[in-house]
């Protein structure tokens, strides 16, 4: 007869995925700005386009994908809502569409 009648629901107070998603979006933003800033203003036909380091391109794509994964984990784990969770989510989505759009174009 010793049953627990009132179960206490434990709230999730961890914010680790939200913080990692926000940090990841800031790093991705810095990498995208670096890639865009390397594009010259005038391009001569004889010179061609300067090559960007492939490691930067791969790192940008990798950080973008991990940012999206961390954003999804922070939402599915029902972490508490705070400003860096939503700013990180919005930045990750905007950067993802920016990178996909630049790959398509």
C-alpha positions in Angstrom: 0.0 0.0 0.0 3.0 2.3 0.0 2.4 3.9 -3.4 3.4 7.3 -4.5 0.3 9.2 -5.4 1.8 12.4 -6.4 4.6 12.1 -8.8 6.9 15.1 -8.9 7.8 16.1 -12.4 11.5 16.9 -12.7 12.1 20.0 -14.8 15.0 20.2 -17.2 17.2 23.1 -16.1 20.2 22.2 -18.3 21.0 24.7 -21.0 24.1 23.0 -22.5 22.7 22.4 -26.0 21.4 25.9 -26.2 24.7 27.4 -25.2 26.6 25.2 -27.7 24.2 26.0 -30.4 24.7 29.7 -29.8 28.5 29.5 -29.7 28.4 27.3 -32.8 26.3 29.9 -34.7 28.7 32.7 -33.8 31.7 30.7 -35.1 29.8 29.9 -38.3 28.9 33.5 -38.7 32.6 34.5 -38.4 33.6 31.9 -40.9 30.9 33.1 -43.4 32.0 36.7 -43.0 35.7 35.6 -43.6 34.7 33.8 -46.8 32.7 36.7 -48.1 35.4 39.2 -47.2 37.9 37.2 -49.3 36.0 37.9 -52.5 37.7 40.7 -54.4 35.8 43.8 -55.4 37.1 43.8 -59.0 38.0 40.6 -60.9 40.3 40.7 -63.9 39.8 38.0 -66.5 43.5 37.3 -66.7 43.9 36.8 -62.9 40.8 34.7 -62.2 39.3 34.1 -58.8 41.6 33.6 -55.8 41.2 30.2 -54.2 39.8 30.2 -50.7 41.3 27.6 -48.4 39.3 24.4 -48.6 39.6 23.8 -44.9 37.7 27.0 -44.2 34.9 26.0 -46.6 34.7 22.5 -45.0 34.8 24.0 -41.5 32.0 26.4 -42.3 29.8 23.6 -43.6 30.6 21.4 -40.6 29.9 24.1 -38.1 26.6 24.9 -39.8 25.4 21.3 -39.7 26.5 20.8 -36.1 24.7 24.1 -35.2 21.5 22.8 -36.7 21.8 19.5 -34.9 22.5 21.2 -31.5 19.5 23.5 -32.2 17.2 20.6 -32.8 18.5 18.8 -29.7 17.9 21.9 -27.5 14.3 22.0 -28.7 13.6 18.3 -28.4 15.2 18.0 -25.0 12.8 20.9 -23.9 15.5 23.1 -22.5 14.3 26.2 -20.8 13.6 29.1 -23.1 16.1 31.9 -23.0 17.6 34.5 -25.3 20.7 32.6 -26.5 18.5 29.5 -27.4 16.4 31.6 -29.8 19.1 33.8 -31.1 21.3 30.7 -31.8 18.4 29.0 -33.5 17.6 31.9 -35.7 21.2 32.4 -36.6 21.7 28.8 -37.4 18.7 28.7 -39.7 19.6 31.9 -41.5 23.2 30.7 -42.0 22.0 27.3 -43.2 19.9 29.0 -45.9 22.7 31.4 -46.8 25.1 28.5 -47.3 22.7 26.4 -49.2 21.7 29.4 -51.3 25.3 30.1 -52.2 25.9 26.5 -53.1 22.9 26.5 -55.4 23.9 29.8 -57.0 
